[in-house]
Amino acid sequence: MKPRTLLMLTLLFCLALCPTLAEPAWVQTPGGPLNMRKKQSANAAIIAAVPNHSRVEAEETAGEWTRITYQKKTGYVKTEFLLMASAMAGKTVYADAHAVITYAAPDAAAPILAVFNTDDPIFVERIAGDWAVIIQGEQRGYAAVEDFSAQRQTPAGALDFIPEAGVTVRECTLRRGDAETAVLPAGTAVTVAHTPSAGEACLAETPQGWGWVSRAGISLAEYPDEAVSLPGGITATEATAQAEAALKKQFKQFGRQRMYSIVTLYKESAYRCGFFSDDGQLLYAAVLDPQGALLAQADYTGFAVPVHTAELLPSGEIMVDLSGDSLAVGDMLDIAVSAWTQYQCQYSLEGPSPAETAPGGHFTAAWRPRQAGDYTLTVTVTDEDGLSAAWRREITVTPAVSQTAQTIYSQKDGWWLDKAYRASTLDRSGCAIFTLSHALSRMGLTGDDLLPQSLAQTFALCLTPDGTNNERLIREAAAAYGFKTRSELLTDARQIANYLRNGAMFSFSIARGHIALAAGISQDGTMVRVVDSAPFATFDRIVGDSLYYQTRSGGFRAAVRMEDLPGARWYLDTDDYGGLEYWLRLSYVAKRGARLIQPAD
């Protein structure tokens, strides 16, 4: 055989054994499946019906027909109904409907360089099998060609993830591909970048780099307490309603449990609406533009419930944060305790006015010293197994420089224990006096005669063995300070609401033996703003209703614990709570009867 003939036979043999390399392709028809035929003919037998958008392997193209393999079957389909991976090379495309993960090498176990969302334009430099070499901004790396199967020229629409801050609540494994790359201790701060709709892992940025972490091992941080309204846009309440409607369409489980919302500003140009369970767990989120159009949505129901930072500290360790380093008589000191447990916390004060609490669940406390001098604050934490640890700090309290009026007086902060009110003290019997002081300050009146101890001396005869005669107190104060009142109690809800809208206030018996101030009305006219010098007296005695606080979206929720009320302070030397503003139903106030305090014209 001649050498030339031998060479040609060898080439033919190699071609028979070395078919054209297949490349990924995706079926794209006007709607239905694509017929795979035995031969390159519209009249040939149909081998299979390939569902629309399915991935296939395109092995050879000859004009209008391409030989493909799908589910171990090989046949011919019309080329016009295929999107070849190679067609992306040299184009700018957008991801199908999920995040694009960029790797340092064409390997899912390689380091992750970046994560891009569906609205990020991606330039495809070239295709290498199942991988695309992509460029986005200054980032160059490898991404799966599957991410661009639709080869979109414009973004797909709403994003499917919103970056969230979180913390690991237990030891977690960081994975890339099938490989374990690091172990994250409990308490590691992470940023969750992508949460696929299926599976138990999320993509997170960690101190050890990017990787996949179990959702159940991460607790997401709560949004900041900030209600927002964008200039020229919808209100926070309207944004919440729009987000609810969008999330109901996307997630079948949305709305099947009680939730409250927090609306914050997102990247200075959009609303971020988070929906939380009653225990503060972030469940769903949406991002809307100022007109209410949906930009992003996410489901976080697979993440861990919220945890206290204290629960992440090593066993037997305590951290205590104080609100200030220097303290004068009458100043406020806030104390926040973190420990390895939230079981029991006990406070003790040694010094000129000592105090000691029983062990309990208060891991935040406040102290308002009445005397100058040197004190020792001791915080002792004990867990359910009996393990105990203590923290101590020396605190010097200097004499008071001056005493000024406060916006809200706290009858039970300890300061009023020795402040006389006729034969009693303001701590025990001063609720009506504090209410009057709150009303006068809200009229814009100033002066030392408005301080509770001064009012207690001026109107001392209003205190009887049965408590303050509130009718006499308000009548005499009206004469002294020039506001208007009425002898009878108002009980008509509509009339009370009208007075409140026009700037009037009411002193009323909010619960048995306790007086508070009604000082405002909600926009919808159903809730009354209350200023209460001793809110736990109301919380403990109220019958037939609850104390309410306003959510960030504008709604109202009943407080289950005193700590649910924003600004609640528990004082360690009185075992009671300080003054607060909160909300009550208008119908409850009308039922109790309200005494008018109307500023003069």
C-alpha positions in Angstrom: 0.0 0.0 0.0 1.3 3.4 -0.9 2.2 5.7 2.0 -0.3 8.4 0.8 -3.1 5.9 0.8 -2.1 4.7 4.3 -2.1 8.3 5.6 -5.7 8.9 4.3 -7.0 5.7 5.8 -5.4 6.6 9.2 -7.1 10.0 9.1 -10.5 8.5 8.3 -10.0 6.0 11.1 -9.2 8.8 13.6 -12.2 10.8 12.5 -14.4 7.8 13.1 -13.0 7.3 16.6 -12.7 11.1 17.4 -16.1 12.7 16.8 -16.5 16.5 17.0 -16.4 17.7 20.6 -20.0 18.4 21.9 -20.9 21.7 23.4 -23.7 22.7 25.8 -26.9 24.1 24.1 -30.4 24.9 25.3 -33.7 24.3 23.6 -35.6 27.5 22.8 -38.9 27.1 21.0 -41.9 29.4 20.8 -43.4 27.4 23.6 -43.7 23.6 23.2 -41.2 20.8 23.1 -38.6 20.3 20.3 -38.9 17.1 18.2 -35.8 15.0 18.0 -35.8 12.9 14.8 -33.9 9.8 13.7 -32.6 11.5 10.5 -32.1 15.0 9.1 -35.6 15.3 7.7 -38.9 16.8 8.8 -40.5 13.5 7.7 -38.1 11.3 9.8 -39.3 9.3 12.8 -39.5 11.2 16.1 -37.2 9.7 18.7 -38.1 12.0 21.6 -39.8 15.3 22.5 -37.3 17.5 24.3 -38.9 19.9 26.7 -38.4 23.6 26.1 -35.4 25.2 27.9 -33.7 21.8 28.4 -30.0 21.5 28.2 -28.6 19.2 25.5 -25.2 18.3 24.0 -24.8 19.6 20.5 -22.4 17.3 18.7 -22.5 18.4 15.1 -24.2 21.1 13.1 -24.8 20.8 9.3 -26.9 23.6 8.1 -30.5 23.6 9.4 -30.0 20.4 11.4 -27.9 19.7 14.5 -27.2 16.3 16.0 -27.8 16.3 19.8 -27.8 14.0 22.7 -30.5 14.3 25.4 -31.1 11.7 28.2 -28.9 9.1 26.4 -30.8 9.5 23.2 -29.1 10.9 20.1 -30.9 12.4 17.1 -31.4 15.5 15.0 -33.2 18.8 15.7 -33.7 22.0 13.9 -30.7 24.3 14.6 -32.8 27.4 14.8 -34.3 26.1 18.0 -31.0 25.8 19.8 -29.0 28.3 21.8 -25.3 27.2 21.5 -23.0 28.1 24.3 -20.4 29.2 21.8 -22.7 31.9 20.5 -22.1 33.8 23.8 -18.4 34.4 23.1 -17.7 38.1 22.6 -21.1 39.2 23.9 -22.4 41.0 27.0 -25.2 38.9 28.6 -27.2 38.7 31.8 -27.7 35.8 34.1 -30.9 33.8 33.7 -32.6 34.3 37.1 -30.1 33.6 39.8 -26.6 34.6 41.0 -23.5 34.2 39.0 -20.6 32.8 41.0 -17.2 33.6 39.6 -14.3 31.2 40.3 -10.6 31.5 40.0 -10.4 28.3 37.9 -12.9 26.2 36.0 -13.7 24.1 39.1 -16.5 24.5 41.6 -13.9 23.7 44.4 -11.7 26.7 43.3 -11.7 29.9 45.3 -14.7 32.1 44.7 -13.8 35.5 43.4 -17.1 37.3 43.3 -20.9 36.9 43.2 -22.9 38.9 40.6 -26.7 39.4 40.5 -29.0 39.1 37.6 -28.8 42.8 36.8 -25.0 42.8 36.4 -23.9 42.8 32.7 -21.4 40.0 32.1 -18.9 40.0 29.1 -18.2 36.5 27.9 -14.6 36.3 26.6 -14.7 32.7 25.5 -16.3 29.3 26.2 -14.3 26.4 27.5 -16.6 23.4 27.8 -19.0 23.9 30.6 -17.2 27.0 31.7 -17.3 30.6 30.4 -14.4 33.0 30.9 -16.2 36.2 32.0 -15.3 39.8 32.7 -17.4 42.0 35.0 -15.9 45.4 35.9 -12.3 44.6 37.0 -13.1 41.0 37.9 -12.1 38.2 35.5 -12.8 34.6 36.2 -14.8 31.5 35.4 -18.6 31.0 35.6 -20.8 28.0 34.7 -22.3 28.4 31.2 -25.5 27.2 32.8 -25.9 30.6 34.4 -26.4 32.2 30.9 -28.5 29.5 29.2 -31.1 32.1 28.0 -28.3 34.4 26.7 -30.3 37.4 27.8 -29.5 40.8 26.3 -31.4 42.6 29.1 -31.8 41.8 32.8 -34.3 39.2 33.8 -36.2 41.4 36.2 -36.4 41.2 40.0 -33.2 40.0 41.7 -33.3 36.8 43.7 -31.0 37.7 46.6 -30.4 40.6 48.9 -27.0 40.6 50.8 -27.6 40.1 54.5 -25.4 40.4 57.5 -25.4 37.4 59.8 -23.5 35.4 62.4 -22.8 31.7 62.8 -24.7 30.3 65.8 -22.7 27.1 66.0 -19.5 25.7 64.4 -20.1 25.5 60.7 -18.2 24.0 57.8 -17.2 26.2 54.8 -17.4 24.2 51.5 -16.4 24.8 47.9 -17.6 22.2 45.5 -17.4 18.9 47.4 -14.4 20.0 49.5 -14.4 21.3 53.0 -12.1 24.3 53.1 -12.5 25.8 56.6 -14.3 25.5 59.9 -16.2 28.7 61.1 -16.4 28.9 64.9 -19.7 30.1 66.5 -19.9 33.8 66.5 -18.2 34.3 63.1 -19.6 37.4 61.2 -20.6 36.5 57.7 -22.4 38.2 54.7 -25.0 36.0 53.0 -24.8 36.8 49.3 -27.0 34.1 47.7 -29.7 31.7 48.9 -30.8 29.2 46.3 -34.5 28.3 46.3 -33.6 24.6 46.8 -31.0 23.1 49.1 -29.9 23.7 52.7 -26.8 25.8 52.0 -26.2 29.5 51.3 -23.3 31.3 49.7 -21.6 33.5 52.2 -18.5 35.8 52.4 -16.5 34.9 55.5 -13.1 35.7 57.1 -11.9 32.5 55.4 -13.2 33.6 52.0 -16.3 32.7 50.0 -18.1 29.4 50.3 -21.2 27.4 51.0 -22.5 27.3 54.6 -25.5 25.5 56.1 -28.4 28.0 56.4 -29.4 26.4 59.7 -26.1 27.5 61.2 -26.5 31.2 60.4 -28.7 33.8 62.2 -29.4 36.9 60.2 -29.1 40.4 61.8 -32.2 42.5 62.3 -32.6 45.6 60.2 -31.9 49.0 62.0 -34.9 50.5 63.6 -35.5 53.2 61.0 -38.7 54.1 59.2 -38.2 55.9 55.9 -39.9 57.9 53.2 -38.2 58.6 50.0 -38.6 62.1 48.5 -41.3 62.0 45.8 -41.9 58.3 46.5 -44.4 56.1 48.2 -44.7 56.0 52.0 -43.2 53.2 54.2 -46.7 51.9 54.8 -47.4 51.8 51.0 -44.1 50.1 50.4 -45.0 47.4 52.9 -48.3 46.7 51.2 -46.6 46.5 47.8 -43.9 44.2 49.1 -46.6 41.9 50.7 -48.4 41.6 47.4 -45.3 40.7 45.5 -44.0 38.2 48.0 -47.4 36.5 48.2 -47.1 35.8 44.4 -43.6 34.5 44.7 -43.6 32.4 47.9 -46.5 30.1 48.7 -45.7 30.1 52.4 -45.7 33.9 52.7 -48.3 35.2 55.1 -49.1 31.8 56.8 -47.8 33.1 60.1 -47.9 36.4 62.0 -45.3 38.8 60.8 -44.3 42.4 61.3 -42.3 44.5 58.9 -39.4 46.9 59.1 -38.9 49.4 56.2 -35.4 50.9 55.7 -33.6 52.8 53.0 -31.7 50.7 50.6 -28.7 52.1 48.8 -30.2 55.6 49.2 -32.7 55.1 46.4 -35.0 52.2 47.3 -37.1 50.7 50.1 -36.0 47.5 51.8 -39.0 45.7 53.4 -38.1 43.0 55.9 -40.8 40.7 57.3 -40.1 39.2 60.7 -41.7 36.5 63.0 -42.9 37.5 66.5 -39.5 36.3 67.9 -37.6 38.6 65.5 -36.5 36.1 62.9 -36.1 37.5 59.4 -38.4 35.4 57.1 -38.7 37.3 53.8 -37.5 40.6 52.3 -38.2 42.7 49.2 -36.6 45.8 47.7 -38.8 48.3 45.9 -38.1 51.4 43.9 -39.7 54.8 45.0 -42.8 54.0 42.9 -43.2 50.5 44.4 -41.9 48.4 41.6 -40.2 45.1 42.8 -36.4 45.1 42.4 -35.4 42.1 44.6 -37.0 39.4 46.8 -35.6 36.7 49.1 -36.8 33.9 51.3 -34.9 33.4 54.6 -37.2 30.9 56.3 -34.4 28.3 56.4 -32.1 30.3 58.6 -31.5 29.9 62.3 -33.7 31.8 64.8 -32.1 34.9 66.3 -29.6 34.5 69.0 -28.2 36.8 71.6 -24.5 37.6 71.2 -24.2 36.5 74.8 -25.0 32.9 73.9 -21.9 32.9 71.7 -19.4 33.8 74.5 -17.2 31.1 76.0 -18.5 29.3 79.0 -18.1 31.4 82.2 -17.3 34.6 80.4 -19.1 37.9 81.0 -19.1 41.2 79.1 -20.7 44.4 80.5 -21.2 47.6 78.5 -21.8 50.8 80.4 -23.3 53.9 78.7 -20.8 56.3 80.2 -17.5 56.5 82.1 -18.4 59.5 84.3 -21.6 59.8 86.4 -23.1 62.6 88.5 -26.0 62.5 90.9 -29.3 62.2 88.9 -27.5 61.0 85.7 -28.6 57.8 84.0 -26.4 54.8 83.6 -27.5 52.0 81.2 -26.0 48.6 81.7 -26.0 45.8 79.1 -24.8 42.3 80.1 -23.5 39.7 77.7 -22.6 36.2 78.9 -22.5 32.6 77.8 -26.1 32.1 79.0 -29.3 34.1 79.3 -30.5 32.2 82.4 -30.1 34.5 85.5 -28.4 37.8 86.2 -28.1 39.5 89.5 -26.9 43.1 90.3 -25.5 44.5 93.5 -24.4 48.0 94.5 -22.1 48.8 97.4 -21.8 52.4 98.4 -23.7 55.4 99.9 -27.1 54.0 98.7 -26.6 50.2 98.3 -29.0 47.9 96.4 -29.2 44.3 95.5 -31.5 42.5 93.1 -32.8 38.9 93.2 -31.4 36.7 90.3 -33.6 37.1 87.3 -33.8 37.5 83.5 -32.9 41.2 83.2 -29.7 41.3 81.2 -30.1 45.1 80.7 -30.6 47.5 83.6 -30.4 51.2 84.5 -29.3 53.1 87.6 -29.9 56.7 88.6 -27.8 57.5 91.7 -29.3 59.7 94.4 -26.1 60.3 96.4 -22.5 61.1 95.4 -19.7 58.8 96.5 -17.8 55.7 95.5 -19.7 52.6 94.5 -18.9 49.0 93.4 -21.2 47.5 90.8 -21.2 43.7 90.7 -22.9 41.7 88.0 -23.3 37.9 88.6 -24.5 35.5 86.0 -25.5 31.9 86.7 -26.5 29.3 84.2 -29.1 26.4 84.6 -26.3 24.0 85.6 -25.1 26.2 88.5 -22.0 27.6 86.8 -21.5 31.2 88.1 -19.3 34.1 87.1 -19.0 37.7 88.3 -17.9 41.1 86.8 -17.1 44.2 89.0 -16.4 47.8 88.3 -15.7 50.8 90.6 -17.9 53.8 89.9 -17.4 57.3 91.3 -20.6 59.5 91.4 -20.0 63.3 91.6 -22.4 65.8 93.0 -25.2 67.1 90.7 -24.4 70.3 88.8 -28.1 71.2 88.2 -31.5 69.6 87.9 -33.5 70.2 84.8 -37.0 69.3 83.6 -37.3 65.9 81.7 -39.5 65.1 78.8 -40.7 61.9 80.5 -40.3 61.4 84.3 -39.7 58.0 85.6 -41.6 57.6 88.8 -39.9 54.3 89.6 -36.3 55.1 88.8 -35.4 55.5 92.5 -34.9 59.2 92.4 -38.2 60.0 94.0 -38.0 57.6 96.9 -37.3 60.4 99.3 -39.2 63.2 97.5 -42.1 64.2 99.7 -45.7 64.4 98.5 -47.6 65.5 101.6 -47.5 62.4 103.9 -46.3 60.1 101.1 -43.6 60.2 98.5 -43.7 60.8 94.8 -42.3 57.3 94.2 -45.5 55.8 95.9 -48.2 58.4 95.1 -47.0 60.8 92.5 -48.5 59.5 89.2 -51.0 62.4 88.9 -48.3 64.9 89.7 -46.0 63.5 87.1 -48.9 63.5 84.6 -49.5 67.2 85.3 -45.8 68.0 84.9 -45.8 66.1 81.5 -48.8 68.1 80.3 -47.4 71.5 81.4 -44.0 70.9 79.7 -45.9 69.9 76.5 -47.7 73.3 76.5 -44.2 74.9 76.3 -44.2 76.1 79.9 -40.8 76.2 81.7 -39.4 76.9 85.2 -38.5 75.1 88.4 -42.1 75.3 89.6 -43.0 72.7 86.9 -40.6 70.1 88.5 -42.6 67.3 90.1 -41.3 68.0 93.6 -42.4 71.7 93.2 -45.8 70.7 92.0 -46.1 68.2 94.9 -45.6 71.1 97.3 -47.9 73.5 95.5 -50.8 71.0 95.3 -50.0 68.9 98.4 -53.6 69.2 99.6 -54.9 67.3 96.6 -53.4 64.1 98.1 -55.9 62.3 100.3 -55.7 59.0 102.1 -57.4 57.4 99.1 -54.9 58.9 96.6 -54.7 62.1 94.6 -58.0 63.9 94.0 -57.3 64.3 90.3 -60.4 66.5 89.6 -59.2 69.0 92.2 -55.6 68.8 91.0 -56.4 69.6 87.4 -58.9 72.3 88.3 -56.4 74.2 90.6 -53.6 73.7 88.1 -55.8 75.2 85.3 -56.4 78.3 87.4 -52.7 78.5 88.2 -51.3 77.9 84.7 -54.1 79.2 82.5 -55.3 76.2 80.6 -58.9 75.0 80.2 -60.6 72.0 81.7 -64.1 70.6 82.4 -65.5 69.2 85.6 -67.0 66.1 84.0 -65.0 63.3 82.4 -65.3 62.9 78.7 -66.4 59.4 77.5 -67.3 60.0 73.9 -64.5 58.5 71.7 -65.2 60.8 68.7 -65.1 63.9 70.9 -61.9 62.8 72.6 -60.3 62.2 69.2 -61.2 65.7 68.0 -59.8 67.3 71.1 -56.5 65.4 70.7 -56.2 66.3 67.0 -56.5 70.0 68.0 -53.7 69.8 70.6 -55.6 69.1 73.8 -54.5 66.5 76.3 -56.2 64.4 78.9 -55.3 63.2 82.4 -57.1 59.9 83.0 -57.2 56.9 85.3 -55.5 54.4 83.0 -55.7 51.5 85.5 -56.7 50.9 89.0 -55.0 53.5 91.2 -52.9 55.0 88.4 -53.0 58.2 86.4 -51.4 58.9 83.0 -51.5 61.4 80.2 -53.2 61.1 76.8 -51.2 63.3 74.5 -51.8 62.4 70.9 -53.9 60.4 68.4 -52.8 58.1 65.6 -53.3 59.0 61.9 -56.2 56.6 61.6 -57.9 57.9 64.8 -58.0 54.5 66.6 -55.0 54.7 69.0 -54.1 57.3 71.7 -50.5 58.3 72.5 -49.9 57.8 76.3 -47.2 59.3 78.5 -46.9 57.1 81.6 -44.5 57.8 84.5 -44.9 54.2 85.9 -45.8 52.0 82.9 -45.5 48.7 84.7 -48.3 49.7 87.0 -50.4 50.0 83.9 -49.0 46.8 82.3 -49.7 44.8 85.5 -53.2 46.2 86.2 -54.8 46.9 82.8 -57.9 44.8 82.2 -59.5 44.2 78.8 -56.7 45.7 76.7 -53.0 45.9 76.2 -50.2 48.4 75.9 -49.2 48.8 72.2 -46.2 50.0 70.2 -46.1 51.2 66.7 -44.2 49.1 64.1 -41.9 50.5 61.5 -44.6 50.0 58.8 -47.1 52.1 60.8 -49.2 49.3 62.3 -49.7 48.6 66.1 -48.7 45.5 68.0 -49.6 44.5 71.6 -46.7 44.3 74.0 -46.3 40.8 75.4 -43.4 41.9 77.7 -42.5 45.3 79.0 -39.2 45.0 77.0 -41.4 45.0 73.8 -42.1 48.7 74.4 -39.4 50.9 72.8 -37.2 52.7 75.3 -38.2 50.4 78.3 -35.7 50.7 81.1 -35.6 48.4 84.2 -34.1 50.0 87.3 -32.0 47.7 89.4 -32.5 49.5 92.7 -36.3 49.6 92.5 -37.0 46.5 90.4 -39.4 48.5 88.3 -39.6 50.3 84.9 -39.1 53.9 84.0 -41.4 56.3 82.3 -42.5 55.6 78.7 -44.6 56.7 75.8 -46.7 54.0 74.1 -50.2 53.6 72.6 -53.7 52.5 73.9 -56.9 52.0 72.0 -59.1 55.1 71.9 -62.0 52.9 72.9 -60.2 52.0 76.1 -59.4 55.6 77.0 -63.1 56.6 76.4 -64.3 53.7 78.5 -62.1 54.9 81.4 -63.2 58.5 81.1 -60.7 61.4 80.4 -60.2 64.7 82.1 -59.6 67.6 79.6 -56.4 69.7 79.6 -56.8 72.2 76.8 -54.0 74.8 76.3 -55.3 78.4 76.2 -55.7 80.0 72.8 
